[in-house]
Amino acid sequence: MPIKESSDELNPPVAIPVREIAPPKRLRTIGDYLALAIATCGVGYFPIAPGTMGSLVGVGIYVLLWRAALEVDLAYLDGTGFSRAYTYWVPSFLLMWTLPLFIVGLSLVGIWAASRAERLMGKKDPAQVVIDEVAGQLVTFMFVPASFLHPLMILTGFVLFRAFDIIKPYPIRRVESLHGGLGIVGDDIVAGLYAGAVLALVVLLAALHILP
């Protein structure tokens, strides 16, 4: 019975039946290498805390998407007579609409890549697969307008997601037990939902000046 790995450092080992792991090794195809590249996101082989590195990739992608939304605002709305306050909020809400679509696409690709990587590595939820952390970290920022997410709040979202991803409150572990890439990606999506709910509450309390 192989031992389930994970990029979450505090995950306890879980025995997995051999039949759930891949068939014997074969020559890798271009599709295999593509799946490994997507699943590891370039940081999965990092020797220390690869899951945390995957979360940092998610933060980086979010910042890039926010900057792209600002560029759209400057290119198409600046100088059209709208007030600066209005054009400041437009990219924030544009990102709130497009980010879920991006996450859905990334999650679907991630499920495919993680399933294939799992078979290629012959391990259940190998530590090198971090596409799930990338997707989950993005989910954390999905419910708060980007205008509220200054660097301290982004850091808070990062810490919250790592905490929920490691602690895994119910039903994260049950989702994690699902077959293949669905379980690998699904549990981090749920952790992102938990972290996103708490982050939204923190942002609300800060906006009401209840928090400093």
N, C-alpha and C positions, 0 to 999 in steps of 0.2 A: 504494500500500500504506500504510494508516494506521499510525501508531505506537501501540503498546500503552502506555497510561498506567498508573500505579499510585500508590496513596497511600503506598507504601513508598519513601522518599526515595532509597535506593541501588539501586533496581531498574534494570537496564540496559534501554534501549528495545528492543522486539521488533516487527518488521514483521508485520502481520496482513493477510491477503487481504481485499480490499474486500467480497467476497461474505459474509464473516462479520459484517459490520456491517449496521446496520438499513436498511430501505427508506427512500425519501424522506420528508421531514418531513411531518407532518399535524397537525391540531388535536389538542391533548392532551385526554384524557378525565380523569374523576375517578380512574379506576384508575391512569392515568399519574402523576398528582400524588401519589397514595397510595404508589405504588412508589418514586417519588423521595424522598418523606419518609422511608420506611423505610430505603431504601438509604443515604441520607446521614446519618440519625440526628441531624439538626439541626446537625452539626458538619462535614459533608463539604465545605462551601464555605469552611471556615477557610483563610486564605491560607498559613499555615505548618504543615507536618507534619500534614495532616488524618488520616493513619493513626494517629499518636500520639494525637490527640484522640479518635478512635474507640476506641482502647484504654482511654483514661481513662473513656469512657462505659461500657465493659465493667466496669471496676473499680467505678464508681458503682452499676451494676445489681447486682453481686455484694454490695456492702455493704448495699444496700436489701433484697435477698433474705435476707441474714443477719439483719438487724433484724426482718424479717417472721417468720422462724423463731423468733426470741426472743419475739416478741409471742404467737405460738401457744403457746409453752412457758408463758409467764406467765399466759395466759388459761385454759389447760386443765389444766396440771399443777401450778402453784404452789399450795401449800396442801393438796395431796392426800396428804401424808405421805411423799412421796419425799424423799430427801436432796437437799440443794442440789447436791452433786456430780453426782448422777444427772440432775437437771433441767438442769444446765449442759451435759451431753453430749447430751441429747435433741435440741435444735434443731440441733446440729452434724451429727448423723447424719441428721436429717430433711432438712437442706439437701443432704447428699451423695446422697440418693435423689431429691430433686426437681430438683436442678440439671441432671442429664443430660436429664431430660424437657424442661426449659425450653430447654436448648441445642438439642435436636433440633427442637423447634417453631420456635425462632428461626432455625435454619439453613435449614429448609425455606422459611419465609417469606422469608428473606434471599436464597436462591437465586432465587426468583421475582422479588423486587424488583430484585436486581442484574442479572438477565437483561434485564428490562424497561428499567431505567435505562441499560444498555449500549446498547440499541437506540435509545432516545430521544436519548442524547447522541452517538450515532454514533462511539463510541470503544470500543476493547477495554480492559476493566478500568479505567474512568475513575477518576481520583484522588479524585473527590468521593464515590465509593461506599466507605463505611467500615463497613457492616453486617458485613462479613467480619472486620474487626478486633475488633468487639464480640463476635462469637461466639467467635473464637479466644482472646481474653483470658479469657472465661468458662471455656473448656475448661482453661486453665492452672490454675484453682483447683478443678477437679473431683475431683482425686484426694487432696486433703488435707482432713481434718476442719477445719471453720472454727475450732474451738477453738484450733488451732495457728497460725492465720493472724492474728497480731497485725500492726499497721501496717507494721513493718519487713519481714515476710514477704510482705505484699501488695505492697509496693514492689518486693521482689525478684522476685515473679511478674510484675509489670508490666515490669520491665527485661528479664527473661529472654524474655518473649514478644516484645517489640520486637526483641531481638537475633536470635532465630530467624526472625522475620518478615522482617527485612532481609537476613540472611545467606543464608537459604533453603537449608539442607543437603538432600541427597537424602532423599526423593523430592519435596520441596516444589515445585520448578520443574516437574517432570513433571505433578503434579496441577494446577498453575497453568495448564497448557496445555489443560486440558479445556474443552469448549465452554461459553460463556455463564457464567451465575451459578454453575454447578457448579465451574468452575475458580476463579472469584473467591473463593467461600466456602471451597472445599475445601482450598486451600493454607494458609489461615490456621488451619483446624481441625488440620491436620497440624503446623503451627508451634506451636499450643497444646498438642498432645500432647507434643512435644519439651520445651517449656517446663515443662509440668506434671510430666513425669518428673524433670527436674532439680530443680524446686521440691520435689517429694516427697523427693528425696534430701537436699536441704539441710535440710528440716524434720526428717528422721530423724536426721541428724548433729547438729543442734542439740539434739534431744531426748535424745540419748545424750551430750551435753556434749562432743562432739568439736569442734563449732564453738562460738564464744562466743555 
